[in-house]
């Protein structure tokens, strides 16, 4: 697991998600994977879910680098940093 993936997983801990869908369960699962073995690589499916969740809840995540990476993956383009 990369440092950026670990930061992304930790960022999801503070996000408020709806109760009735898979988002919260998947975020908890990813956190569990990281807690048990932080050096294990995420599968392609796990990484896809992680970056989708970060992108989906990007407005609640303060780590700009994590959000920009998720945007890059989801939209396939570099994101501009506005300051």
LUMBADREN-567021 format. One record per residue (C-alpha): residue number from 1; residue in three letters; x, y, z. Coordinates in nm, 2 decimals, decimal comma. Example, Ala and Ser with C-alpha at 12.3 -4.5 7.8 and 13.67 -1.06 7.14 Angstrom:
% residues 2
<pt 1 'ALA' <1,23 -0,45 0,78>>;
<pt 2 'SER' <1,37 -0,11 0,71>>;
This chain:
% residues 83
<pt 1 'UNK' <0,00 0,00 0,00>>;
<pt 2 'UNK' <0,14 0,34 -0,09>>;
<pt 3 'UNK' <0,16 0,63 0,14>>;
<pt 4 'UNK' <-0,10 0,82 -0,07>>;
<pt 5 'UNK' <-0,34 0,52 -0,04>>;
<pt 6 'UNK' <-0,29 0,51 0,34>>;
<pt 7 'UNK' <-0,37 0,88 0,36>>;
<pt 8 'UNK' <-0,68 0,83 0,14>>;
<pt 9 'UNK' <-0,80 0,55 0,37>>;
<pt 10 'UNK' <-0,75 0,76 0,68>>;
<pt 11 'UNK' <-0,92 1,05 0,52>>;
<pt 12 'UNK' <-1,24 0,84 0,46>>;
<pt 13 'UNK' <-1,26 0,78 0,84>>;
<pt 14 'UNK' <-1,38 1,14 0,89>>;
<pt 15 'UNK' <-1,63 1,14 0,60>>;
<pt 16 'UNK' <-2,01 1,12 0,66>>;
<pt 17 'UNK' <-2,17 0,86 0,43>>;
<pt 18 'UNK' <-2,53 0,75 0,39>>;
<pt 19 'UNK' <-2,63 0,45 0,60>>;
<pt 20 'UNK' <-2,81 0,26 0,32>>;
<pt 21 'UNK' <-2,53 0,20 0,07>>;
<pt 22 'UNK' <-2,21 0,01 0,04>>;
<pt 23 'UNK' <-1,98 0,31 0,08>>;
<pt 24 'UNK' <-1,94 0,30 0,46>>;
<pt 25 'UNK' <-1,89 -0,07 0,47>>;
<pt 26 'UNK' <-1,63 -0,06 0,20>>;
<pt 27 'UNK' <-1,44 0,23 0,37>>;
<pt 28 'UNK' <-1,44 0,03 0,70>>;
<pt 29 'UNK' <-1,31 -0,28 0,51>>;
<pt 30 'UNK' <-1,03 -0,08 0,35>>;
<pt 31 'UNK' <-0,94 0,07 0,69>>;
<pt 32 'UNK' <-0,93 -0,29 0,84>>;
<pt 33 'UNK' <-0,70 -0,40 0,56>>;
<pt 34 'UNK' <-0,46 -0,11 0,63>>;
<pt 35 'UNK' <-0,47 -0,17 1,01>>;
<pt 36 'UNK' <-0,40 -0,55 0,97>>;
<pt 37 'UNK' <-0,12 -0,52 0,71>>;
<pt 38 'UNK' <-0,02 -0,17 0,60>>;
<pt 39 'UNK' <0,24 -0,31 0,36>>;
<pt 40 'UNK' <0,00 -0,53 0,17>>;
<pt 41 'UNK' <-0,09 -0,41 -0,18>>;
<pt 42 'UNK' <-0,45 -0,33 -0,26>>;
<pt 43 'UNK' <-0,61 -0,54 -0,53>>;
<pt 44 'UNK' <-0,72 -0,35 -0,84>>;
<pt 45 'UNK' <-1,09 -0,37 -0,72>>;
<pt 46 'UNK' <-1,00 -0,23 -0,38>>;
<pt 47 'UNK' <-0,79 0,05 -0,52>>;
<pt 48 'UNK' <-1,07 0,13 -0,76>>;
<pt 49 'UNK' <-1,32 0,15 -0,48>>;
<pt 50 'UNK' <-1,08 0,36 -0,27>>;
<pt 51 'UNK' <-1,03 0,62 -0,53>>;
<pt 52 'UNK' <-1,40 0,62 -0,63>>;
<pt 53 'UNK' <-1,50 0,69 -0,26>>;
<pt 54 'UNK' <-1,24 0,96 -0,22>>;
<pt 55 'UNK' <-1,37 1,13 -0,54>>;
<pt 56 'UNK' <-1,73 1,08 -0,44>>;
<pt 57 'UNK' <-1,68 1,25 -0,10>>;
<pt 58 'UNK' <-1,40 1,49 -0,21>>;
<pt 59 'UNK' <-1,58 1,79 -0,06>>;
<pt 60 'UNK' <-1,54 1,64 0,28>>;
<pt 61 'UNK' <-1,17 1,56 0,25>>;
<pt 62 'UNK' <-0,91 1,82 0,34>>;
<pt 63 'UNK' <-0,61 1,65 0,19>>;
<pt 64 'UNK' <-0,58 1,82 -0,15>>;
<pt 65 'UNK' <-0,31 1,58 -0,29>>;
<pt 66 'UNK' <-0,54 1,28 -0,22>>;
<pt 67 'UNK' <-0,84 1,45 -0,38>>;
<pt 68 'UNK' <-0,64 1,56 -0,68>>;
<pt 69 'UNK' <-0,51 1,20 -0,73>>;
<pt 70 'UNK' <-0,87 1,06 -0,71>>;
<pt 71 'UNK' <-0,98 1,32 -0,96>>;
<pt 72 'UNK' <-0,70 1,23 -1,20>>;
<pt 73 'UNK' <-0,80 0,86 -1,18>>;
<pt 74 'UNK' <-1,17 0,91 -1,21>>;
<pt 75 'UNK' <-1,16 1,18 -1,48>>;
<pt 76 'UNK' <-0,84 1,08 -1,65>>;
<pt 77 'UNK' <-0,70 1,43 -1,65>>;
<pt 78 'UNK' <-0,47 1,64 -1,44>>;
<pt 79 'UNK' <-0,65 1,86 -1,20>>;
<pt 80 'UNK' <-0,56 2,23 -1,17>>;
<pt 81 'UNK' <-0,47 2,36 -0,83>>;
<pt 82 'UNK' <-0,65 2,68 -0,75>>;
<pt 83 'UNK' <-0,52 2,89 -0,46>>;
